[in-house]
Amino acid sequence: MGSQYFSPFSKHELMPREEKLEVARKNGKLQIGIPRETHFQEKRVCLTPDAVEVLVANDHNVVVQSNAGEGAKYSDQEYSEAGAKITQDAEEVFGQALVLKVEPPTEEELQLLKPNSFLVSTVQPSTRNKAYFEHLAGKKISALGFEYLQDQHGQLPLVRLISEIAGTTSILIAAELLATDHGGNGVMLGGIAGVRPAEVVILGGGTVGECAARAAIGLGASVRIFDSSLMRLRRLQNEIGHRVSTNTLDPKEIKKALRRCDIAIGAIRGNSRTPTIVTEEMVQTMKQGSVIIDVSIDGGGCFETSEITTHEHPTHIKHGVIHYGVTNITSRYARTASKALSNFFLPYLLEVGHEGGFDCLISKDAGLRNGCYLFKGRHANRELAEWFDLDFKDINLLML
């Protein structure tokens, strides 16, 4: 009688199999289009000539529409010398496999996008409608939104980058609008000996609020910050290095603060639609000639009385209060903003090329997947889908 041996493996598992060899990763050659911005006097550009030079050196093709960098003081010659192709033809630029721009495409520009291409831009859902997203979906576009892109820590790095500029800019604009010549109440931000400084109320303790507070304190203003998170308020007090008055988002306290303040900064950000924190009744109690800078206007605004404006006509007055509601506020300092955007996108684009395309990188990068609100025509952002009554598809399931 032969002996039997116990094995944890089946006969099939013990059979020899073919050897698997590692397949070398093939670098992809990107076809990038940089169109000229036409929306709301937009002056920023996503890639500087220096970034284009690096991409071209890595065997990628970049097509730049003529005068795309003019607002940020980058000439066509600089882009051409960096290796980009300069063209007047918008259809050629939007016909590239990857279109990189700051503002969302206009209806006319949507017509020029090629099916199955990849779009990287802001989303600004409060300025869009359902038909806009249906049009993108109909072309099987994959779209990445600045507002939704996450890093490995779950943070929003592109939002933070833009917010740093927006926070500081908001105070500089508010100080200018307070001047009597602009219809403001004539209070100087920092005050002087014997005269009180301007009082600034900041709604939101995120990056915009932090940078706005630093700028206001640096100019000598009195600052009060409201936020829903005690941890965030505590962190702000430690990081700003200056003892500032902080409060939670208590409507009664907000109303009292707004009644006394000269400047109110809206820096609240929601996942999709910005929650309305300040009602019209609260705005009616504010001083005549006071200023509201609603930095959250691209998400709908946290002041009920806010309206979207442009750089050409940046303000409107309601209940005697000056409202500033330009969505692309950082475009006022276009060169700084463009360099910041370019520094951010360049490593991503090089990695996309190294991985062989966006699809490959998205499958490996959870933060990038979170940034995709459209994947091959499927609506992959739950908040946007619910806002515009669109069919939502989980991108993690689409990647299977």
Buried (B, 14 or more C-beta within 10 A) or exposed (E): EEEEEEEEEEEEEEEEEEEEEEEEEEBBEBBBBBBBBBBBBBBBBBBBBBBBBBBBEBEBBBBBBBBBBBBBEBEBEBBBEBBBBBBEEBEBBBBBBBBBBBBBBEEEBBEBBBEEBBBBBBBBBBBBEEEBBEBBBEBBBBBBBBBBBBBEEEEBBBBBBBBBBBBBBBBBBBBBBBBEEEBBBEBBBBBEEEEEBBBBBBBBBBBBBBBBBBBBBEBEBBBBBBBEEEEBBEBBBEEBEEEBEBBEBEEEEBBBBBEBBBBBBBBBBEEBBBBBBBBEEBBEEBBEBBBBBBBBBBBBBBBBBBEBBBBEEBBBEBBBBBBBBBBBBBBBBBBBBBBBBBEBBBEBBBBBBBBBBBBBBBBEBBBBBBBBBBBBBBBBBBBBBEBBEBEBBEBEEBBE
